[in-house]
Amino acid sequence: MSQDSQPGLSRRQMFTGTTAIVTATSLSACGGDEEEAPIIRPDGVPMSSFGEESTAEEVTAGLDLSGQTAVITGCNSGLGYETMRVLASRGAHVFGIARSIEKATDACNSVDGATTPFAGDLEQFETMAACADAIGATGAPIDMLILNAGVMALPELQQVNGIERHFVINHLGHFILANRLMEQVKAAPQGRFVTVGSQGYLWAPDDGIQFDKLDGTWMSEYVPNDAYGHSKLANGLFSLELARRLEGSTATANVIHPGVINTNLGRHYPTHIKIFASLFSWALPFFKSVEAGAATETYVATAPVLSETSGFYFEDCNPVVAGHNMENAAMAERLWTVSEGLTQAYIGSSASDVEES
Ligand SMILES: NC(=O)c1ccc[n+]([C@@H]2O[C@H](COP(=O)([O-])OP(=O)(O)OC[C@H]3O[C@@H](n4cnc5c(N)ncnc54)[C@H](OP(=O)(O)O)[C@@H]3O)[C@@H](O)[C@H]2O)c1
């Protein structure tokens, strides 16, 4: 991947997340007509004919996923639910992970096809280790591990064991799951790690991951989207370093931005913004339906043409060169090492390694 391209913050990019409605409205009111930064494509990565309006059903049309196993976090809501539904409808056996077994069971039972519920709370690391071990006990090679769950715009600075909470939920909890299931993914004929990141990585600090202030105090004044963006940059760097570590195996790792979709992700925003979003998102051109929002993660998890594509960032079912540290290999390697240090009691190979929290 190119290291030297740093596309600017386009108008469309500013729209990531539900608060984008406010930004969009004020820009429109000002008659803002600045040009979007051009999208830069990486060399050598297959392009698809799919785009921002394609749905998860459309990008999997004609695929028979019988015999394949998919694992997805956040299966009970929004993009994770739709992705699970479509993968199961194409014949995959989907292991759906939610915060509680009740939520996972309800979601799994409400879709057609083969599904199995699992529980794991991304901010309670011992539950993620136990979840991974329960999945491991099935013995099934994992063809797709989709790290989809996430939280956005927590209203005030919150910490879990001294670490800022977006970073814990969006990055560290998934880091544990991925590490603990690593060998099972590598055991599949062509296992894929798909991390659901966000264009919100552009909200991360210019100098990237704040290794010395992971407690969130790098923000002199707490800004919810900045904390989210920091964790989403971590998603991208995690995927980049994972891809490097998978070299020489048949497994791949990629990160995606799903688009802007009115899901429960906006639950922490003020009520007036949520009402505005629910009333008007259909009329705002940059909003996608949930069906379209699930397309990119579903496409990257299943497209036969991507069997050897690893270490890339996708939007609208196509690869994009991301800037703003997303391709900083040294930062990615450091993040991996730091994350190992923060989760070392939970990323071992068996449940006996797990400490009581
Ligand atoms: N929607 C967008 O516009 C947008 C844009 C860019 C990126 N994304 C990314 O897309 C992914 C899916 O988001 P979504 O839009 O589908 O939002 P959503 O409807 O709110 O779904 C988020 C899922 O994550 C789960 N989750 C949250 N905290 C968790 C925890 N501590 N442990 C386990 N699960 C947890 C939620 O479970 P509960 O229901 O139990 O809370 C829910 O299942 C996220 O990674 C998000 O950052 C979304």
The ligand as an ORCA input file, in Angstrom:
! r2SCAN-3c Opt
* xyz 0 1
  N     -23.676      3.569     11.175
  C     -22.723      4.302     10.618
  O     -22.977      5.369     10.022
  C     -21.296      3.861     10.705
  C     -20.309      4.652     10.058
  C     -18.993      4.247     10.128
  C     -18.654      3.105     10.819
  N     -19.616      2.360     11.441
  C     -19.203      1.181     12.197
  O     -20.061      0.100     11.898
  C     -20.052     -0.817     12.991
  C     -21.462     -1.261     13.281
  O     -22.191     -0.143     13.741
  P     -23.767      0.020     13.504
  O     -23.927      1.253     12.705
  O     -24.364     -1.229     13.055
  O     -24.218      0.390     14.992
  P     -25.226     -0.337     16.012
  O     -26.523     -0.615     15.367
  O     -25.215      0.503     17.230
  O     -24.522     -1.716     16.302
  C     -23.386     -1.761     17.148
  C     -23.257     -3.141     17.715
  O     -22.109     -3.164     18.570
  C     -22.506     -3.756     19.800
  N     -21.695     -3.333     20.933
  C     -21.535     -2.083     21.435
  N     -20.788     -2.123     22.546
  C     -20.465     -3.427     22.748
  C     -19.730     -4.111     23.733
  N     -19.169     -3.479     24.787
  N     -19.588     -5.446     23.637
  C     -20.183     -6.137     22.604
  N     -20.907     -5.538     21.651
  C     -21.047     -4.203     21.720
  C     -23.941     -3.320     19.977
  O     -24.567     -4.105     20.977
  P     -25.808     -3.514     21.832
  O     -26.950     -3.438     20.903
  O     -25.976     -4.506     22.933
  O     -25.371     -2.170     22.330
  C     -24.459     -3.551     18.586
  O     -24.746     -4.901     18.386
  C     -19.351     -0.104     14.137
  O     -18.031     -0.600     14.260
  C     -19.326      1.341     13.695
  O     -18.235      2.052     14.236
  C     -20.929      2.707     11.376
*
